Structures are given as structure tokens and as C-alpha cells.
Amino acid sequence: MRQQIAAGNWKMNNTLDESINLVNDLVDKGCPDDVITIFGVPSPYLYEMNKLVAGHANFFVAAQNCHQNLSGAYTGEVSVDMLKSLGVKYVILGHSERREYFHEDDALILSKVKTVLDNGMIPIFCCGEPLEIRKAGSHLAYVAIQLNNSILSLTQDEMSKIIIAYEPIWAIGTGETASPDQAQEMHLAIRGLIANKYDQNLADSISILYGGSVKASNAVEIFAKLDVDGGLVGGASLNAVEFTQIIHAF
Ligand code: PGA
């Protein structure tokens, strides 16, 4: 069975105190044995949050980005070596906000994915189409191109280690969620691309998360879909009551 995952993406939110309270609240409520919970926290809090989750089964932290190079003169950037030295296991890469505001393209995202994999960490690779593409009905082709230009060039072994998050841009932070059927359609299509390039067993083993206005009120029906293995949750992951319900929505 594929790993079920409730991942939070805090983005650029929370003070240190708020972060400590939130993580303490959530770990207290626990996580089902067959689910893992990942907190995507801002870089300055990774060390502290990783200490808070240590010893709590099935809770982990993720970085929200990293640099593709291992070290050097890149003022303001965070390297995988730094993340590794903090005990971080997961890195969110290719989020649509990174693509849009920081001009990250498929080639750059692929190089970050490879750096993360080469250093024994797990990328949470994000993809997803903007509204005009969805309206034109070309969302499947759009995401196929994103994948073809990036992770579908990984080796079979590399591919077996990644987590994918499908996040339609029109659903991120808008309150508008893809319907469970829309999510299922895309997740099945992504799995099909992986099966074509590698094999069905590999495709069937990869966790594909849905992201875009996931809330306690819609998580159960989205996570119930056959090819949806959990969520990458922004706004609702900042609220302990909401996110606890999402962790228990499988
Ligand atoms: P949202 O964000 O849940 O607030 O829509 C999701 C994301 O950007 O990962």
C-alpha cells in the first residue's frame, strides 16, 4: 500500500512562538499509524521544529526550498548540506509560488530534485496548471509537459524515492478546491505517465498528494479517491484544529 501523507506548507507564516505552539498541539493529538505528517516550515524554524517532532512517531519536518548547489557564494540561500545537518528529511520543490515569484523553471527544479536525492533526502515535487489552462481543457497535457521537462528524466531508482504533489494553481489559497473527480483524473494521469516511462509497479508505489484549498471539510472526500494519497495543505495547516482533522481524514 502507498504511504498516506498529510503535509503542511506553512509558507512565510508564523512567529517562532506560534510555530512551537502549533507543532506541540498537533503532535499531542497524534497521527494514525498508517499516515505520516510532515510540517513544511520556514527555514529559521527547521532546527527547533525537528527537535519538537523527534520521538513522535510519524511526524517529520520539510524545508520549503533549497539551492541546487552544495555550497558557495549564494547569499540568502539554504543548501542541502545545511538541511541534512539539521536532520531534515523532506524538501518541498517546484511549488507554484517558487515557479511564479522566483522564476524557477522545470530545469532548475529538476536540478534541485537531483541534489536533494543525491543527498539522501526526499523531494516533494509540485506540479499543476493555471486557471486559463484548466478552462481551455489542456490541464492533462500541461502537467505532462511539466513532468516530461523534469522528473521523468530521473532514473528508476531516483523516481522510486520521490513524492509528487498535484496543486492546480487556481485552487491554491483561493478557497476553490478541485473536485475529488478532478483530482483523481489528474493523479491517475500522472501515474500513467510514470507507468509509461518506468513501469506500473513503480507508478503504483509513488504517493501523489493533492494540494489547493484542502480543509477539514473536504479532505475526507478528496483523500477517499483511489489515486489520491494525501494532501499538501497551506492555509488549513496553520490551524491546529483543522489540520488535526485533516491528519485523521484518511
Ligand atoms: P492552500 O495552499 O491549501 O492554502 O490552498 C496549498 C499550497 O500552496 O501548498
py3Dmol code that shows the C-alpha trace and the ligand (Angstrom):
import py3Dmol

protein = """\
ATOM      1  CA  MET A   1       0.000   0.000   0.000  1.00  0.00           C
ATOM      2  CA  ARG A   2       1.179   3.510  -0.768  1.00  0.00           C
ATOM      3  CA  GLN A   3       2.242   5.809   2.058  1.00  0.00           C
ATOM      4  CA  GLN A   4      -0.558   8.185   3.051  1.00  0.00           C
ATOM      5  CA  ILE A   5       0.709  11.665   3.841  1.00  0.00           C
ATOM      6  CA  ALA A   6      -0.685  14.812   5.432  1.00  0.00           C
ATOM      7  CA  ALA A   7       1.821  17.543   4.585  1.00  0.00           C
ATOM      8  CA  GLY A   8       1.502  21.141   5.725  1.00  0.00           C
ATOM      9  CA  ASN A   9       3.040  24.030   3.868  1.00  0.00           C
ATOM     10  CA  TRP A  10       3.261  26.984   6.232  1.00  0.00           C
ATOM     11  CA  LYS A  11       4.773  29.253   3.555  1.00  0.00           C
ATOM     12  CA  MET A  12       6.011  32.556   5.041  1.00  0.00           C
ATOM     13  CA  ASN A  13       3.789  32.486   8.127  1.00  0.00           C
ATOM     14  CA  ASN A  14       4.091  32.146  11.927  1.00  0.00           C
ATOM     15  CA  THR A  15       6.454  33.500  14.540  1.00  0.00           C
ATOM     16  CA  LEU A  16       8.674  31.077  16.444  1.00  0.00           C
ATOM     17  CA  ASP A  17       6.280  31.011  19.404  1.00  0.00           C
ATOM     18  CA  GLU A  18       3.290  30.373  17.174  1.00  0.00           C
ATOM     19  CA  SER A  19       5.215  27.598  15.439  1.00  0.00           C
ATOM     20  CA  ILE A  20       6.151  25.893  18.707  1.00  0.00           C
ATOM     21  CA  ASN A  21       2.553  26.039  19.955  1.00  0.00           C
ATOM     22  CA  LEU A  22       1.176  24.713  16.680  1.00  0.00           C
ATOM     23  CA  VAL A  23       3.555  21.754  16.454  1.00  0.00           C
ATOM     24  CA  ASN A  24       3.116  20.895  20.138  1.00  0.00           C
ATOM     25  CA  ASP A  25      -0.664  20.949  19.740  1.00  0.00           C
ATOM     26  CA  LEU A  26      -0.529  18.714  16.692  1.00  0.00           C
ATOM     27  CA  VAL A  27       1.924  16.107  17.977  1.00  0.00           C
ATOM     28  CA  ASP A  28      -0.139  15.851  21.176  1.00  0.00           C
ATOM     29  CA  LYS A  29      -3.146  14.782  19.109  1.00  0.00           C
ATOM     30  CA  GLY A  30      -1.081  12.064  17.380  1.00  0.00           C
ATOM     31  CA  CYS A  31      -1.073  10.621  13.908  1.00  0.00           C
ATOM     32  CA  PRO A  32      -2.638   7.344  12.706  1.00  0.00           C
ATOM     33  CA  ASP A  33      -0.076   4.515  12.335  1.00  0.00           C
ATOM     34  CA  ASP A  34      -0.520   4.301   8.573  1.00  0.00           C
ATOM     35  CA  VAL A  35      -0.184   8.053   7.941  1.00  0.00           C
ATOM     36  CA  ILE A  36       2.825  10.347   8.123  1.00  0.00           C
ATOM     37  CA  THR A  37       2.516  14.043   8.907  1.00  0.00           C
ATOM     38  CA  ILE A  38       5.068  16.486   7.530  1.00  0.00           C
ATOM     39  CA  PHE A  39       5.334  20.141   8.569  1.00  0.00           C
ATOM     40  CA  GLY A  40       6.770  22.339   5.793  1.00  0.00           C
ATOM     41  CA  VAL A  41       8.178  25.083   7.965  1.00  0.00           C
ATOM     42  CA  PRO A  42      10.178  28.268   7.233  1.00  0.00           C
ATOM     43  CA  SER A  43      13.957  27.684   7.259  1.00  0.00           C
ATOM     44  CA  PRO A  44      14.699  29.546  10.530  1.00  0.00           C
ATOM     45  CA  TYR A  45      12.442  27.112  12.427  1.00  0.00           C
ATOM     46  CA  LEU A  46      13.596  23.817  10.939  1.00  0.00           C
ATOM     47  CA  TYR A  47      16.035  23.018  13.734  1.00  0.00           C
ATOM     48  CA  GLU A  48      13.606  23.765  16.539  1.00  0.00           C
ATOM     49  CA  MET A  49      10.606  22.076  14.873  1.00  0.00           C
ATOM     50  CA  ASN A  50      12.670  18.987  14.081  1.00  0.00           C
ATOM     51  CA  LYS A  51      13.545  18.717  17.772  1.00  0.00           C
ATOM     52  CA  LEU A  52       9.854  19.041  18.697  1.00  0.00           C
ATOM     53  CA  VAL A  53       8.777  16.195  16.400  1.00  0.00           C
ATOM     54  CA  ALA A  54      11.675  13.902  17.361  1.00  0.00           C
ATOM     55  CA  GLY A  55      10.303  10.987  19.331  1.00  0.00           C
ATOM     56  CA  HIS A  56       6.778  11.471  17.998  1.00  0.00           C
ATOM     57  CA  ALA A  57       6.088   8.590  15.654  1.00  0.00           C
ATOM     58  CA  ASN A  58       5.144   9.557  12.090  1.00  0.00           C
ATOM     59  CA  PHE A  59       5.835  13.308  12.450  1.00  0.00           C
ATOM     60  CA  PHE A  60       8.512  14.966  10.295  1.00  0.00           C
ATOM     61  CA  VAL A  61       9.540  18.400   9.051  1.00  0.00           C
ATOM     62  CA  ALA A  62      10.191  19.577   5.497  1.00  0.00           C
ATOM     63  CA  ALA A  63      12.089  22.536   4.117  1.00  0.00           C
ATOM     64  CA  GLN A  64      10.133  24.655   1.618  1.00  0.00           C
ATOM     65  CA  ASN A  65      13.037  25.071  -0.793  1.00  0.00           C
ATOM     66  CA  CYS A  66      16.784  24.599  -1.153  1.00  0.00           C
ATOM     67  CA  HIS A  67      19.575  25.621  -3.509  1.00  0.00           C
ATOM     68  CA  GLN A  68      20.713  23.289  -6.279  1.00  0.00           C
ATOM     69  CA  ASN A  69      24.400  23.729  -5.408  1.00  0.00           C
ATOM     70  CA  LEU A  70      26.037  22.252  -2.334  1.00  0.00           C
ATOM     71  CA  SER A  71      27.746  25.403  -1.073  1.00  0.00           C
ATOM     72  CA  GLY A  72      29.196  28.671  -2.225  1.00  0.00           C
ATOM     73  CA  ALA A  73      28.613  32.373  -2.677  1.00  0.00           C
ATOM     74  CA  TYR A  74      24.791  32.401  -2.853  1.00  0.00           C
ATOM     75  CA  THR A  75      23.762  34.979  -0.281  1.00  0.00           C
ATOM     76  CA  GLY A  76      20.486  34.177   1.412  1.00  0.00           C
ATOM     77  CA  GLU A  77      20.210  30.610   0.133  1.00  0.00           C
ATOM     78  CA  VAL A  78      19.949  27.305   2.006  1.00  0.00           C
ATOM     79  CA  SER A  79      21.882  24.195   0.955  1.00  0.00           C
ATOM     80  CA  VAL A  80      21.008  20.525   1.265  1.00  0.00           C
ATOM     81  CA  ASP A  81      24.076  20.033   3.463  1.00  0.00           C
ATOM     82  CA  MET A  82      22.623  22.549   5.902  1.00  0.00           C
ATOM     83  CA  LEU A  83      19.258  20.785   5.825  1.00  0.00           C
ATOM     84  CA  LYS A  84      20.907  17.394   6.280  1.00  0.00           C
ATOM     85  CA  SER A  85      22.886  18.667   9.239  1.00  0.00           C
ATOM     86  CA  LEU A  86      19.595  19.662  10.895  1.00  0.00           C
ATOM     87  CA  GLY A  87      18.157  16.185  10.347  1.00  0.00           C
ATOM     88  CA  VAL A  88      15.618  17.355   7.774  1.00  0.00           C
ATOM     89  CA  LYS A  89      14.276  14.507   5.630  1.00  0.00           C
ATOM     90  CA  TYR A  90      11.913  16.191   3.140  1.00  0.00           C
ATOM     91  CA  VAL A  91      12.165  19.229   0.841  1.00  0.00           C
ATOM     92  CA  ILE A  92       9.202  20.798  -0.989  1.00  0.00           C
ATOM     93  CA  LEU A  93      10.362  21.749  -4.507  1.00  0.00           C
ATOM     94  CA  GLY A  94       8.772  23.401  -7.514  1.00  0.00           C
ATOM     95  CA  HIS A  95       5.857  24.950  -5.653  1.00  0.00           C
ATOM     96  CA  SER A  96       3.889  27.229  -7.986  1.00  0.00           C
ATOM     97  CA  GLU A  97       4.814  30.234  -5.829  1.00  0.00           C
ATOM     98  CA  ARG A  98       8.514  29.428  -6.373  1.00  0.00           C
ATOM     99  CA  ARG A  99       7.842  28.997 -10.090  1.00  0.00           C
ATOM    100  CA  GLU A 100       5.913  32.275 -10.359  1.00  0.00           C
ATOM    101  CA  TYR A 101       7.609  34.702  -7.952  1.00  0.00           C
ATOM    102  CA  PHE A 102      11.149  33.307  -8.088  1.00  0.00           C
ATOM    103  CA  HIS A 103      11.115  32.285 -11.759  1.00  0.00           C
ATOM    104  CA  GLU A 104      12.017  28.673 -11.129  1.00  0.00           C
ATOM    105  CA  ASP A 105      11.655  26.660 -14.315  1.00  0.00           C
ATOM    106  CA  ASP A 106      11.448  22.914 -14.880  1.00  0.00           C
ATOM    107  CA  ALA A 107      15.200  22.576 -15.489  1.00  0.00           C
ATOM    108  CA  LEU A 108      16.126  24.376 -12.270  1.00  0.00           C
ATOM    109  CA  ILE A 109      13.574  22.405 -10.277  1.00  0.00           C
ATOM    110  CA  LEU A 110      14.954  19.161 -11.713  1.00  0.00           C
ATOM    111  CA  SER A 111      18.472  20.115 -10.623  1.00  0.00           C
ATOM    112  CA  LYS A 112      17.175  20.805  -7.100  1.00  0.00           C
ATOM    113  CA  VAL A 113      15.320  17.467  -7.082  1.00  0.00           C
ATOM    114  CA  LYS A 114      18.555  15.687  -8.049  1.00  0.00           C
ATOM    115  CA  THR A 115      20.613  17.484  -5.418  1.00  0.00           C
ATOM    116  CA  VAL A 116      18.097  16.528  -2.748  1.00  0.00           C
ATOM    117  CA  LEU A 117      18.021  12.890  -3.884  1.00  0.00           C
ATOM    118  CA  ASP A 118      21.821  12.696  -4.177  1.00  0.00           C
ATOM    119  CA  ASN A 119      21.986  13.732  -0.553  1.00  0.00           C
ATOM    120  CA  GLY A 120      19.574  11.145   0.745  1.00  0.00           C
ATOM    121  CA  MET A 121      16.576  13.393   1.299  1.00  0.00           C
ATOM    122  CA  ILE A 122      13.112  13.143  -0.240  1.00  0.00           C
ATOM    123  CA  PRO A 123      11.747  15.804  -2.599  1.00  0.00           C
ATOM    124  CA  ILE A 124       8.060  16.671  -2.541  1.00  0.00           C
ATOM    125  CA  PHE A 125       7.791  17.737  -6.172  1.00  0.00           C
ATOM    126  CA  CYS A 126       4.910  20.092  -7.018  1.00  0.00           C
ATOM    127  CA  CYS A 127       3.177  20.483 -10.364  1.00  0.00           C
ATOM    128  CA  GLY A 128      -0.120  21.941 -11.530  1.00  0.00           C
ATOM    129  CA  GLU A 129      -1.812  24.114 -14.120  1.00  0.00           C
ATOM    130  CA  PRO A 130      -3.034  27.743 -14.069  1.00  0.00           C
ATOM    131  CA  LEU A 131      -6.706  28.643 -14.490  1.00  0.00           C
ATOM    132  CA  GLU A 132      -6.588  29.521 -18.195  1.00  0.00           C
ATOM    133  CA  ILE A 133      -5.126  26.099 -18.995  1.00  0.00           C
ATOM    134  CA  ARG A 134      -7.835  24.372 -16.943  1.00  0.00           C
ATOM    135  CA  LYS A 135     -10.508  26.435 -18.704  1.00  0.00           C
ATOM    136  CA  ALA A 136      -9.065  25.508 -22.091  1.00  0.00           C
ATOM    137  CA  GLY A 137      -9.226  21.847 -21.118  1.00  0.00           C
ATOM    138  CA  SER A 138      -5.490  21.286 -21.637  1.00  0.00           C
ATOM    139  CA  HIS A 139      -4.570  20.615 -17.998  1.00  0.00           C
ATOM    140  CA  LEU A 140      -3.505  16.997 -18.557  1.00  0.00           C
ATOM    141  CA  ALA A 141      -1.173  17.978 -21.400  1.00  0.00           C
ATOM    142  CA  TYR A 142       0.200  20.920 -19.388  1.00  0.00           C
ATOM    143  CA  VAL A 143       1.140  18.799 -16.382  1.00  0.00           C
ATOM    144  CA  ALA A 144       2.530  16.084 -18.677  1.00  0.00           C
ATOM    145  CA  ILE A 145       4.913  18.688 -20.135  1.00  0.00           C
ATOM    146  CA  GLN A 146       5.937  19.843 -16.629  1.00  0.00           C
ATOM    147  CA  LEU A 147       6.779  16.237 -15.750  1.00  0.00           C
ATOM    148  CA  ASN A 148       8.455  15.456 -19.072  1.00  0.00           C
ATOM    149  CA  ASN A 149      10.683  18.503 -18.653  1.00  0.00           C
ATOM    150  CA  SER A 150      11.679  17.500 -15.137  1.00  0.00           C
ATOM    151  CA  ILE A 151      11.199  14.373 -13.060  1.00  0.00           C
ATOM    152  CA  LEU A 152      10.516  11.945 -15.907  1.00  0.00           C
ATOM    153  CA  SER A 153      14.233  12.107 -16.683  1.00  0.00           C
ATOM    154  CA  LEU A 154      15.138  10.694 -13.268  1.00  0.00           C
ATOM    155  CA  THR A 155      16.460   7.144 -13.070  1.00  0.00           C
ATOM    156  CA  GLN A 156      14.061   4.440 -11.927  1.00  0.00           C
ATOM    157  CA  ASP A 157      15.780   4.330  -8.545  1.00  0.00           C
ATOM    158  CA  GLU A 158      15.549   8.120  -8.114  1.00  0.00           C
ATOM    159  CA  MET A 159      11.929   8.172  -9.200  1.00  0.00           C
ATOM    160  CA  SER A 160      11.044   5.496  -6.636  1.00  0.00           C
ATOM    161  CA  LYS A 161      12.070   7.878  -3.841  1.00  0.00           C
ATOM    162  CA  ILE A 162      10.064  10.989  -4.622  1.00  0.00           C
ATOM    163  CA  ILE A 163       6.672  12.277  -3.520  1.00  0.00           C
ATOM    164  CA  ILE A 164       4.553  14.207  -6.022  1.00  0.00           C
ATOM    165  CA  ALA A 165       2.044  16.932  -5.168  1.00  0.00           C
ATOM    166  CA  TYR A 166      -0.535  17.954  -7.771  1.00  0.00           C
ATOM    167  CA  GLU A 167      -1.563  21.517  -6.986  1.00  0.00           C
ATOM    168  CA  PRO A 168      -3.785  23.289  -9.531  1.00  0.00           C
ATOM    169  CA  ILE A 169      -2.765  26.945  -9.232  1.00  0.00           C
ATOM    170  CA  TRP A 170      -6.377  28.144  -9.427  1.00  0.00           C
ATOM    171  CA  ALA A 171      -7.129  26.216  -6.232  1.00  0.00           C
ATOM    172  CA  ILE A 172      -4.186  27.446  -4.141  1.00  0.00           C
ATOM    173  CA  GLY A 173      -5.213  29.896  -1.459  1.00  0.00           C
ATOM    174  CA  THR A 174      -8.423  30.696  -3.318  1.00  0.00           C
ATOM    175  CA  GLY A 175     -10.896  28.644  -1.315  1.00  0.00           C
ATOM    176  CA  GLU A 176     -11.798  26.917  -4.570  1.00  0.00           C
ATOM    177  CA  THR A 177     -10.870  23.234  -4.424  1.00  0.00           C
ATOM    178  CA  ALA A 178     -10.569  20.849  -7.317  1.00  0.00           C
ATOM    179  CA  SER A 179     -13.431  18.371  -7.095  1.00  0.00           C
ATOM    180  CA  PRO A 180     -12.451  14.893  -5.938  1.00  0.00           C
ATOM    181  CA  ASP A 181     -13.044  13.705  -9.519  1.00  0.00           C
ATOM    182  CA  GLN A 182     -10.806  16.429 -10.976  1.00  0.00           C
ATOM    183  CA  ALA A 183      -8.044  15.447  -8.539  1.00  0.00           C
ATOM    184  CA  GLN A 184      -8.490  11.753  -9.312  1.00  0.00           C
ATOM    185  CA  GLU A 185      -8.355  12.386 -13.070  1.00  0.00           C
ATOM    186  CA  MET A 186      -5.014  14.169 -12.801  1.00  0.00           C
ATOM    187  CA  HIS A 187      -3.499  11.758 -10.271  1.00  0.00           C
ATOM    188  CA  LEU A 188      -4.390   8.815 -12.487  1.00  0.00           C
ATOM    189  CA  ALA A 189      -2.880  10.611 -15.489  1.00  0.00           C
ATOM    190  CA  ILE A 190       0.358  11.319 -13.576  1.00  0.00           C
ATOM    191  CA  ARG A 191       0.547   7.687 -12.517  1.00  0.00           C
ATOM    192  CA  GLY A 192       0.006   6.700 -16.153  1.00  0.00           C
ATOM    193  CA  LEU A 193       2.939   8.858 -17.277  1.00  0.00           C
ATOM    194  CA  ILE A 194       5.181   7.207 -14.699  1.00  0.00           C
ATOM    195  CA  ALA A 195       3.979   3.736 -15.707  1.00  0.00           C
ATOM    196  CA  ASN A 196       4.726   4.513 -19.374  1.00  0.00           C
ATOM    197  CA  LYS A 197       8.204   5.812 -18.660  1.00  0.00           C
ATOM    198  CA  TYR A 198       9.182   3.268 -15.984  1.00  0.00           C
ATOM    199  CA  ASP A 199       6.699   0.537 -15.024  1.00  0.00           C
ATOM    200  CA  GLN A 200       3.324   0.076 -13.399  1.00  0.00           C
ATOM    201  CA  ASN A 201       4.767  -1.235 -10.124  1.00  0.00           C
ATOM    202  CA  LEU A 202       6.808   1.915  -9.669  1.00  0.00           C
ATOM    203  CA  ALA A 203       3.843   4.093 -10.639  1.00  0.00           C
ATOM    204  CA  ASP A 204       1.665   2.276  -8.123  1.00  0.00           C
ATOM    205  CA  SER A 205       4.188   2.800  -5.329  1.00  0.00           C
ATOM    206  CA  ILE A 206       4.537   6.609  -5.547  1.00  0.00           C
ATOM    207  CA  SER A 207       2.500   8.805  -3.205  1.00  0.00           C
ATOM    208  CA  ILE A 208       0.705  11.579  -5.074  1.00  0.00           C
ATOM    209  CA  LEU A 209      -0.730  14.333  -2.877  1.00  0.00           C
ATOM    210  CA  TYR A 210      -3.425  16.820  -3.812  1.00  0.00           C
ATOM    211  CA  GLY A 211      -2.960  20.476  -2.844  1.00  0.00           C
ATOM    212  CA  GLY A 212      -5.201  23.507  -3.226  1.00  0.00           C
ATOM    213  CA  SER A 213      -7.618  24.689  -0.540  1.00  0.00           C
ATOM    214  CA  VAL A 214      -7.694  21.351   1.286  1.00  0.00           C
ATOM    215  CA  LYS A 215      -9.687  21.827   4.508  1.00  0.00           C
ATOM    216  CA  ALA A 216     -11.138  19.646   7.228  1.00  0.00           C
ATOM    217  CA  SER A 217     -14.481  19.889   5.431  1.00  0.00           C
ATOM    218  CA  ASN A 218     -13.280  18.477   2.093  1.00  0.00           C
ATOM    219  CA  ALA A 219     -10.275  16.284   2.995  1.00  0.00           C
ATOM    220  CA  VAL A 220     -12.265  13.090   3.579  1.00  0.00           C
ATOM    221  CA  GLU A 221     -13.850  13.015   0.123  1.00  0.00           C
ATOM    222  CA  ILE A 222     -10.649  14.046  -1.675  1.00  0.00           C
ATOM    223  CA  PHE A 223      -8.444  11.535   0.190  1.00  0.00           C
ATOM    224  CA  ALA A 224     -11.004   8.795  -0.497  1.00  0.00           C
ATOM    225  CA  LYS A 225     -10.153   8.855  -4.206  1.00  0.00           C
ATOM    226  CA  LEU A 226      -8.166   5.853  -5.384  1.00  0.00           C
ATOM    227  CA  ASP A 227      -5.086   7.708  -6.636  1.00  0.00           C
ATOM    228  CA  VAL A 228      -5.021  10.474  -4.021  1.00  0.00           C
ATOM    229  CA  ASP A 229      -2.600   9.554  -1.248  1.00  0.00           C
ATOM    230  CA  GLY A 230      -2.990  12.642   0.904  1.00  0.00           C
ATOM    231  CA  GLY A 231      -2.657  16.383   0.783  1.00  0.00           C
ATOM    232  CA  LEU A 232      -0.223  19.272   0.678  1.00  0.00           C
ATOM    233  CA  VAL A 233      -2.091  21.801   2.769  1.00  0.00           C
ATOM    234  CA  GLY A 234      -1.385  25.525   3.011  1.00  0.00           C
ATOM    235  CA  GLY A 235      -3.784  27.746   4.945  1.00  0.00           C
ATOM    236  CA  ALA A 236      -5.516  24.969   6.864  1.00  0.00           C
ATOM    237  CA  SER A 237      -2.181  23.589   8.118  1.00  0.00           C
ATOM    238  CA  LEU A 238      -1.732  26.744  10.228  1.00  0.00           C
ATOM    239  CA  ASN A 239      -4.761  25.877  12.341  1.00  0.00           C
ATOM    240  CA  ALA A 240      -4.285  23.022  14.819  1.00  0.00           C
ATOM    241  CA  VAL A 241      -7.964  22.029  14.895  1.00  0.00           C
ATOM    242  CA  GLU A 242      -8.282  21.998  11.095  1.00  0.00           C
ATOM    243  CA  PHE A 243      -5.009  20.211  10.458  1.00  0.00           C
ATOM    244  CA  THR A 244      -5.673  17.561  13.106  1.00  0.00           C
ATOM    245  CA  GLN A 245      -8.904  16.695  11.316  1.00  0.00           C
ATOM    246  CA  ILE A 246      -7.022  16.532   8.019  1.00  0.00           C
ATOM    247  CA  ILE A 247      -4.406  14.176   9.533  1.00  0.00           C
ATOM    248  CA  HIS A 248      -7.283  11.935  10.595  1.00  0.00           C
ATOM    249  CA  ALA A 249      -9.225  12.242   7.308  1.00  0.00           C
ATOM    250  CA  PHE A 250      -7.840   9.097   5.651  1.00  0.00           C
TER     251      PHE A 250
END
"""
ligand_1 = """\
9
PGA
P -3.721 26.217 0.272
O -2.209 26.072 -0.246
O -4.074 24.940 0.985
O -3.727 27.404 1.168
O -4.578 26.404 -0.944
C -1.724 24.862 -0.728
C -0.291 25.002 -1.154
O 0.093 26.054 -1.671
O 0.514 24.070 -0.960
"""
view = py3Dmol.view(width=600, height=400)
view.addModel(protein, "pdb")
view.setStyle({"model": 0}, {"cartoon": {"style": "trace"}})
view.addModel(ligand_1, "xyz")
view.setStyle({"model": 1}, {"stick": {}})
view.zoomTo()
view.show()
